Amino acid sequence: MNYFPIIIFGYNRPKLLESCLSSLKKYDKLKKHKIFFFCDGPKNDSDKKSIREIKNILNLVDIKFEKKFFLEKNYGLAKNIISGVSKILKKNKAAIILEDDLYLSKNAIPFINFFLNKKKEDKTIGSVSAYSYIHNEKFTYKFDCYYSKRHCSWAWGTWTDRWKNIKWESTYVAKHFKNKNDIQNFDEIGQDLNLLLWAQKNNIINSWAIRFNQNCANKKLLSLQPRYSLVRNNGHGKNATHQRYKKNILIKNFFKIRFNFFKKKIKILYNNDINQRIRLMHKKSIRLFIFYWASKLKIFNFK
């Protein structure tokens, strides 16, 4: 079993980072992983103060870091993650990626690491995530994991050979909207994805995740995810980069995964019903996205 490196990205939210690290410490094999930390550079004096707090937290926490990177300039979330993950994957075959707003189950990292080992030769998979889109959904049949056409950036991992083939260029994004089949195929994965990619094309957002999803969709790469979520996102709010317009997602029975999960025969489903539910559940985020950015950009005169 390889213990792949863990990359943590932070910026200006020291309290959330402290909570994330506290949850990470519950994992009993954490010392087997090399841990890297990347912090984006400050935009203003308030950010400088937050970053000083982050440095203090990292110095006090009982976690050994292989290396900490503090950028002098503000790269933005997308560039910071793309460059940071690329840097670590140059010397490793896979990596586990976290952001500072996540709270982890003790089984989150083991889950990702286990399947990064187990599925490394399966070229139909682009990522492994500890988050489940269908955590609150009810099914008449039982399963442990499933293959999703939609990838998730809330505690995830990928392999070097898949990451290095991702096309991040704006020309690749623009090309998408000239191909009706690409537009239709992307809509079948999530009803909000074309809108998010359009926002990326028009510089309304700057997201690495939507471009990662676009590349995986075009290559027909799936994401492997647990039946029940092993991670919770606490980062929705005014300091979030892309989640300011969303409310916290209620996850019932958080961390509902059996203790002997990795010792038994694992049932993984590829099911059209599951993927259709994932597609439909993102309809609401379209309305929230439009309202938030229309208000922010003053497209309409909201009072």
Secondary structure as UniProt FT lines:
FT   STRAND          6..10
FT   HELIX           14..24
FT   TURN            25..26
FT   TURN            28..29
FT   HELIX           30..32
FT   STRAND          35..39
FT   HELIX           45..60
FT   STRAND          67..70
FT   HELIX           77..89
FT   STRAND          94..99
FT   TURN            100..101
FT   STRAND          102..104
FT   TURN            106..107
FT   HELIX           108..118
FT   TURN            119..121
FT   TURN            123..124
FT   STRAND          125..129
FT   TURN            133..136
FT   STRAND          145..148
FT   STRAND          156..159
FT   HELIX           160..163
FT   TURN            164..165
FT   HELIX           170..176
FT   TURN            177..178
FT   HELIX           180..187
FT   TURN            188..189
FT   TURN            191..192
FT   HELIX           193..201
FT   TURN            202..203
FT   HELIX           208..219
FT   STRAND          222..226
FT   STRAND          231..233
FT   TURN            238..239
FT   TURN            244..245
FT   TURN            252..255
FT   TURN            259..260
FT   HELIX           261..263
FT   STRAND          268..269
FT   HELIX           272..280
FT   TURN            281..282
FT   HELIX           283..296
FT   TURN            297..298
//
